[in-house]
């Protein structure tokens, strides 16, 4: 009787559904999700109706239509379609952004360390660099550098500080070009094997250091192992030419797979990845004694992952072109790899060319052998590198000053030298402060390359403007712009956040 009465009391004391916090939370989230999706669907439908009423075409068929565009530089200076022109412009923007991020980081670290130098002259020069470049608009710097480059002498055999190797003129800058040759992919396999061996060497040296307490330099041993394999690979890399037929066989297998089989495989992969993530997530919420503690937000994450996996399965089942495109892309990729490994003789992994000067008419110009930076590219490159390095330098200075003085004093007390203090004590702690704002500067640099249109460089914005002027497809081109810069920004954010997570302090 007592047990039955207690059960009835607990049942009678249950909170009604309209007052249950868990039910209200889930209902609110589902309602907001439906409301947001419905609003987006309504706005998209209204925008489509308005565009059709005004006869504004928003199709992307212009990507396959021929266009009359000449690009000043890039992988294709005379593209035959609008899509090819935009792709060449994307490559130019990516080249500018990636190289700019690298050199701006190196120069920014130098400027930041110079700002903290004990030498008065070095410190003042770095301070002037930061204060001037940060307070002059980037577009002004870009135009100023462009004007300075156009005032240089004309192209000639003696235009440059190092004749035959470096040419600087009013046509731009031309320098020796290093490039991968036919044997690069075989050599890359040797380096990959060296990386695997280096991983185990690093683990061994780390174990020795943990066991004995002696400084075993695990990273240096790993890098030395990879470098040794790379050096040996310069001579033995042709032994991996047998991988060419293997890649060709894989391409033939992909060509013979029916589309329905690919759909089933992709669906299984989607469900398997979601199940593996849910299993790992639930395991992380289980205590040492096996007790499972899952909150309402955790259940929402699990449900969202399962629904996303089912949505992918539905998409794969309804959109048969996805599987066909994936199979064709995979086959094309392995065919390209088969051609890369099908090299006769001991081809060199790398090669180089000195810049050349050709004269087809009355005026000499740079040839195709060297690595040439046009006036537009050089102007944008130096402007974004100098401008961004000033901000990165301040980030570096602030990060180093954020490390408590007691850390440096303790390192000196145990006998560490200045270089060891910077490498092992100061920088690991300073990077936690430096990385977040520096990631924002990388994003700004990538987006600031859109100013290249001011100096005539064929970047994404300049070529896209020409494309929609010829085709009238303004909205599709702007959508491609937005998607491209959004992809670049998200990629940079993911990379910076990955390093930021790796370097954060783990509490115990």
Secondary structure by P-SEA (a helix, b strand, c coil): caaaaaaaaaaaacccccccaaaaaaaaaaaaaaaaaaaaaaaaaaaaaaaaaacccccccccccccccccccccccccccaaaaaaaaaaaaaaaaaaaaaaaaaaaaaaaaaaacccaaaaaaaaaaaaaaaaccaaaaaaaaaaaaaaccccccccccccccccccccccccbbbbbccaaaaaaaaaaaaaaaaaaaaaaaaaaaaacccccaaaaaaaaaaaaaaaaaaccccccccaaaaaaaaaaaaaaccaaaaaaaaaaaaaaaaaaaaaaaaaaaccccbbbbbcaaaaaaaaaaaaaaaaaaaaaaacaaaaaaaaaaaaaaaaaaaaaaccccccccbbbbcbbbbbcccbbbbccccccccaaaaaaaaaaaaaaaaaaaaaaaaaaaaccaaaaaaaaaacccaaaaaacccaaaaaaaacaaaaaaaaaaaaacccccccccccaaaaaaaaaaaccaaaaaaaaaaaaaaaaaaaaaaaaaaaaaaaccccc
